[in-house]
Amino acid sequence: DAVRIVASHHAHARVHVRRAVLVGLRGGAPHGSAALQAVAAGMADEDALVRIHAARAAAALDLGGVLADAIRDRLRDPIWTVRWSIARALAGTDMRSDAVAALLESQPPPDYHGFDEWVRSVGVFSDDTAARHRLASLGR
């Protein structure tokens, strides 16, 4: 099937191909082990944009529960947007409190171009007291 074929290129030597695989996968529904393997490999990639796309795919495909152990360390990724997407992916897992803490610790300045993405990520945790207070303090 098409997903399996796309996912089979997750380890391609060219970084733009690895990025494209993850962008393509996050637009659909999880399709078994091929998508799972591609997202897990992307989370360990040395390229920051590949990790960002893998984290977004993990969140979009609701793979947090399945990949929780493999992606937990990415809550400390040096790239803010990786941490935000991983937090969203882990929102429905028993690592929820770690996820919201990492998200709140990685708040960018309000003039940062990705600030609205961070706000949307925090919104996933709207039932969390600390997250609600943070958003309220920002007038959101």
Backbone bond lengths (Angstrom), bond angles and torsions (degrees), N, CA, C in turn:
res aa  C-N    CA-C-N  psi(-1)  N-CA   C-N-CA  omega(-1)  CA-C   N-CA-C  phi
1 D - - - 1.441 - - 1.531 110.28 -
2 A 1.318 116.36 165.28 1.465 121.60 -173.14 1.525 112.83 -61.86
3 V 1.325 117.38 -40.30 1.466 120.17 -179.04 1.524 110.43 -62.24
4 R 1.309 116.44 -43.83 1.467 120.97 179.44 1.526 110.53 -61.47
5 I 1.322 116.81 -40.36 1.466 121.08 -179.78 1.526 110.28 -66.19
6 V 1.334 116.91 -46.82 1.470 120.25 178.41 1.522 110.03 -61.43
7 A 1.322 116.57 -48.96 1.462 121.41 -177.66 1.528 112.43 -61.57
8 S 1.316 116.88 -26.76 1.471 119.78 -178.26 1.528 112.50 -64.93
9 H 1.321 117.30 -13.75 1.461 121.36 179.85 1.535 112.73 -96.14
10 H 1.331 117.11 13.21 1.470 120.54 -175.59 1.532 113.53 -64.18
11 A 1.314 117.97 -21.21 1.460 120.82 -179.25 1.533 112.03 -107.39
12 H 1.305 116.76 18.23 1.460 121.88 -178.41 1.530 110.34 -56.31
13 A 1.312 116.94 147.39 1.468 121.49 -178.77 1.528 112.63 -65.68
14 R 1.299 117.52 -30.07 1.467 120.81 -178.63 1.532 110.36 -88.07
15 V 1.315 114.16 126.49 1.451 120.79 -174.89 1.525 112.34 -62.46
16 H 1.316 117.87 -36.02 1.467 119.13 -178.73 1.526 111.64 -66.33
17 V 1.331 117.34 -27.49 1.466 120.86 176.75 1.527 109.05 -71.68
18 R 1.344 116.71 -43.90 1.475 119.85 178.56 1.523 110.60 -60.69
19 R 1.331 116.38 -41.18 1.474 120.23 177.98 1.521 110.82 -62.72
20 A 1.328 116.38 -45.96 1.470 121.30 -177.94 1.529 111.44 -62.55
21 V 1.318 117.35 -37.35 1.467 120.90 177.54 1.521 109.96 -57.57
22 L 1.327 116.44 -47.65 1.463 120.29 -176.36 1.525 112.39 -71.10
23 V 1.316 116.60 -36.63 1.470 119.61 175.88 1.526 109.01 -62.44
24 G 1.319 116.72 -43.79 1.454 120.79 179.55 1.516 113.26 -64.52
25 L 1.315 116.83 -39.57 1.461 119.91 -178.25 1.518 112.70 -69.08
26 R 1.318 117.65 -34.57 1.465 118.72 -174.06 1.521 113.00 -72.88
27 G 1.319 116.92 -10.64 1.454 119.71 179.21 1.512 114.18 -83.04
28 G 1.306 118.27 -5.49 1.461 120.04 -176.35 1.511 112.07 -122.35
29 A 1.289 115.22 -156.00 1.462 121.75 177.90 1.519 108.60 -101.65
30 P 1.327 117.57 155.57 1.465 119.14 178.18 1.533 110.18 -58.96
31 H 1.295 115.82 135.10 1.461 120.38 -177.57 1.514 110.34 -123.71
32 G 1.297 116.76 59.92 1.445 120.99 173.52 1.505 114.79 72.60
33 S 1.298 113.67 -155.59 1.454 120.64 -169.59 1.520 113.96 -68.59
34 A 1.320 118.85 -26.11 1.466 119.98 -178.56 1.524 110.41 -64.44
35 A 1.332 117.49 -48.99 1.466 121.04 178.47 1.515 110.45 -65.90
36 L 1.307 116.92 -41.78 1.463 122.09 179.99 1.523 111.02 -59.72
37 Q 1.321 116.93 -45.84 1.462 121.93 179.50 1.533 111.04 -63.86
38 A 1.320 116.99 -40.70 1.462 120.70 -179.76 1.525 111.18 -65.88
39 V 1.329 117.36 -42.79 1.465 120.63 179.59 1.530 110.37 -66.83
40 A 1.312 117.19 -44.00 1.472 120.57 179.02 1.531 110.65 -60.87
41 A 1.323 117.20 -42.86 1.469 120.19 178.65 1.522 110.39 -65.23
42 G 1.327 116.89 -39.63 1.457 120.70 178.91 1.513 112.84 -62.52
43 M 1.323 117.35 -33.56 1.464 120.84 179.28 1.526 111.60 -66.44
44 A 1.311 117.14 -24.46 1.468 121.12 -179.31 1.526 112.29 -98.37
45 D 1.321 117.60 1.91 1.464 121.52 -176.24 1.528 111.04 -66.70
46 E 1.321 116.07 147.04 1.475 120.07 178.30 1.524 112.53 -74.12
47 D 1.324 117.18 -21.33 1.456 121.17 -178.33 1.532 109.93 -82.47
48 A 1.323 116.21 126.58 1.465 121.42 -176.91 1.525 112.13 -60.72
49 L 1.332 117.95 -41.44 1.463 119.66 -179.03 1.527 112.15 -67.78
50 V 1.307 117.30 -33.20 1.466 119.73 175.11 1.528 108.75 -64.07
51 R 1.334 117.33 -44.24 1.469 120.25 178.47 1.532 111.32 -62.81
52 I 1.324 116.57 -39.92 1.472 119.88 178.08 1.528 109.63 -60.76
53 H 1.331 117.21 -48.07 1.462 120.14 -179.42 1.532 111.81 -66.57
54 A 1.319 117.10 -35.12 1.470 120.19 176.75 1.527 110.46 -66.30
55 A 1.320 116.68 -42.14 1.465 120.38 179.18 1.519 110.58 -64.53
56 R 1.330 116.79 -42.57 1.464 120.30 177.78 1.526 110.84 -64.36
57 A 1.333 116.98 -37.75 1.466 120.17 177.44 1.528 110.58 -66.15
58 A 1.334 117.33 -41.46 1.465 120.60 178.27 1.522 110.75 -59.54
59 A 1.337 116.30 -41.50 1.465 120.31 178.66 1.532 110.93 -69.67
60 A 1.334 117.26 -47.30 1.466 121.48 -176.75 1.522 112.19 -64.24
61 L 1.319 116.48 -35.28 1.465 121.03 -177.75 1.523 112.24 -92.51
62 D 1.343 116.54 3.03 1.466 122.02 178.99 1.527 111.31 56.15
63 L 1.328 115.10 48.28 1.467 120.62 -178.35 1.527 112.97 -97.11
64 G 1.321 117.18 6.35 1.461 120.64 -177.22 1.513 113.86 -55.41
65 G 1.309 116.90 -43.41 1.461 119.88 -179.61 1.512 112.83 -65.61
66 V 1.317 116.37 -41.22 1.462 121.44 -178.09 1.531 111.34 -72.99
67 L 1.329 115.71 -37.35 1.467 120.58 -175.91 1.526 113.44 -100.77
68 A 1.319 118.00 8.05 1.464 121.50 -171.25 1.529 113.08 -49.22
69 D 1.305 117.70 -50.27 1.465 119.61 -178.14 1.526 111.87 -65.52
70 A 1.320 116.63 -35.24 1.461 120.23 -178.00 1.525 112.70 -75.21
71 I 1.330 117.91 -27.16 1.458 119.52 -174.02 1.528 113.86 -107.70
72 R 1.302 118.08 -6.01 1.473 122.22 -178.42 1.528 111.97 -51.17
73 D 1.325 117.89 -44.52 1.466 120.88 -178.09 1.525 112.73 -64.94
74 R 1.308 117.72 -19.86 1.468 120.59 -179.97 1.526 111.96 -73.79
75 L 1.330 117.81 -6.72 1.470 119.96 172.31 1.526 110.38 -66.45
76 R 1.339 116.03 -13.39 1.471 121.49 177.62 1.537 111.46 -112.74
77 D 1.315 116.55 16.24 1.465 120.92 179.03 1.534 109.15 -58.18
78 P 1.327 118.09 142.95 1.461 119.51 179.07 1.530 113.81 -67.01
79 I 1.311 117.44 -14.77 1.464 121.45 -179.09 1.531 108.90 -95.02
80 W 1.329 115.82 119.20 1.467 121.10 -177.65 1.511 112.63 -52.42
81 T 1.324 117.45 -49.71 1.462 119.76 -173.39 1.526 112.49 -66.61
82 V 1.321 118.10 -25.36 1.472 119.92 172.54 1.523 108.50 -65.97
83 R 1.335 116.87 -47.63 1.473 119.99 -179.76 1.527 111.38 -59.64
84 W 1.339 117.11 -41.53 1.466 120.29 -178.76 1.522 111.50 -63.07
85 S 1.329 116.73 -45.57 1.466 119.90 -178.81 1.521 111.42 -68.80
86 I 1.315 117.11 -37.26 1.464 120.03 177.28 1.520 109.48 -64.55
87 A 1.325 116.91 -41.21 1.471 119.81 177.44 1.533 110.10 -58.40
88 R 1.342 117.11 -44.75 1.465 119.94 178.11 1.525 110.89 -62.06
89 A 1.321 116.36 -40.83 1.470 120.13 -179.45 1.523 111.53 -64.37
90 L 1.322 116.47 -32.56 1.467 120.56 -177.64 1.530 113.07 -91.15
91 A 1.317 117.92 2.05 1.473 121.69 -175.78 1.525 112.93 -57.89
92 G 1.305 117.46 -34.10 1.460 120.45 -178.01 1.513 114.47 -96.65
93 T 1.323 116.93 17.97 1.464 120.64 -176.98 1.523 110.56 -114.69
94 D 1.322 115.77 177.36 1.461 119.41 177.52 1.529 111.88 -74.94
95 M 1.322 117.70 0.04 1.466 122.73 175.30 1.525 111.36 -97.59
96 R 1.308 116.42 15.82 1.464 122.53 -176.67 1.525 112.30 -55.53
97 S 1.314 117.83 -45.35 1.469 119.60 -177.50 1.529 111.08 -65.75
98 D 1.323 117.89 -38.76 1.469 120.80 175.43 1.520 110.43 -63.68
99 A 1.329 115.68 -38.89 1.467 120.70 -178.14 1.525 111.03 -65.39
100 V 1.331 117.58 -47.00 1.460 119.20 -178.85 1.525 110.72 -67.29
101 A 1.326 117.52 -36.30 1.470 120.40 178.14 1.534 110.26 -63.12
102 A 1.321 117.17 -45.10 1.467 120.59 179.59 1.519 110.54 -64.09
103 L 1.307 116.38 -38.07 1.458 120.91 179.72 1.526 110.95 -65.45
104 L 1.310 116.78 -46.19 1.466 120.04 -179.13 1.523 111.83 -67.46
105 E 1.337 116.72 -32.26 1.469 120.53 178.02 1.519 112.44 -71.44
106 S 1.313 116.89 -18.47 1.468 119.94 -176.23 1.522 112.40 -107.13
107 Q 1.326 115.88 32.30 1.468 119.37 178.61 1.520 109.94 -67.43
108 P 1.322 116.89 125.66 1.463 119.98 177.64 1.524 110.32 -82.97
109 P 1.318 117.36 166.93 1.466 119.45 174.29 1.533 109.66 -64.07
110 P 1.337 117.98 148.34 1.463 120.65 -177.26 1.527 114.80 -57.72
111 D 1.326 117.98 -23.69 1.461 119.53 179.52 1.535 112.77 -89.43
112 Y 1.324 117.64 1.59 1.468 122.19 177.37 1.529 108.75 -67.88
113 H 1.329 117.08 138.28 1.465 120.91 -175.22 1.524 113.60 -60.73
114 G 1.307 118.81 -22.29 1.460 121.69 -179.72 1.516 114.18 -100.67
115 F 1.322 116.61 13.08 1.466 119.81 -175.85 1.530 111.92 -58.10
116 D 1.326 117.74 -42.11 1.467 119.78 -179.90 1.522 111.91 -63.67
117 E 1.321 116.95 -34.06 1.476 119.63 176.14 1.519 109.77 -64.38
118 W 1.324 116.67 -40.92 1.471 120.26 177.95 1.533 109.89 -62.31
119 V 1.327 117.28 -43.89 1.469 121.43 179.43 1.532 109.81 -60.21
120 R 1.336 117.35 -43.67 1.472 120.42 178.04 1.527 110.79 -62.42
121 S 1.322 116.55 -37.89 1.463 120.21 178.76 1.523 110.58 -64.81
122 V 1.322 116.81 -44.26 1.466 120.40 178.24 1.527 109.86 -63.07
123 G 1.320 117.24 -34.74 1.459 121.32 178.81 1.516 113.90 -58.70
124 V 1.320 117.86 -25.58 1.462 121.86 176.47 1.530 109.98 -62.15
125 F 1.322 116.28 -26.40 1.462 122.18 -177.58 1.530 111.27 -104.05
126 S 1.321 117.59 33.09 1.468 121.18 -174.20 1.526 113.02 -62.25
127 D 1.327 118.03 -17.57 1.460 120.30 176.97 1.525 112.25 -85.08
128 D 1.327 116.85 -4.88 1.466 121.67 179.18 1.532 108.85 -89.15
129 T 1.324 116.76 130.13 1.463 121.50 -176.51 1.519 112.37 -58.78
130 A 1.320 117.46 -46.57 1.473 120.61 -178.59 1.528 110.73 -63.63
131 A 1.312 116.74 -40.46 1.471 120.15 179.48 1.528 110.42 -65.48
132 R 1.335 116.98 -44.07 1.468 120.32 178.43 1.521 111.30 -60.89
133 H 1.324 116.29 -43.48 1.467 119.80 179.61 1.525 111.60 -64.70
134 R 1.331 117.10 -40.32 1.458 119.89 179.53 1.525 110.54 -62.34
135 L 1.328 116.20 -46.34 1.466 119.69 179.27 1.535 111.03 -63.07
136 A 1.326 116.06 -41.40 1.467 119.78 179.61 1.522 110.93 -63.59
137 S 1.339 117.09 -38.07 1.460 120.07 -179.86 1.524 111.65 -66.87
138 L 1.329 116.11 -20.49 1.469 121.44 178.84 1.529 111.31 -96.58
139 G 1.318 116.04 3.30 1.458 119.91 -179.26 1.515 113.13 73.66
140 R 1.312 117.36 26.64 1.483 121.76 -177.43 1.519 111.03 -109.49
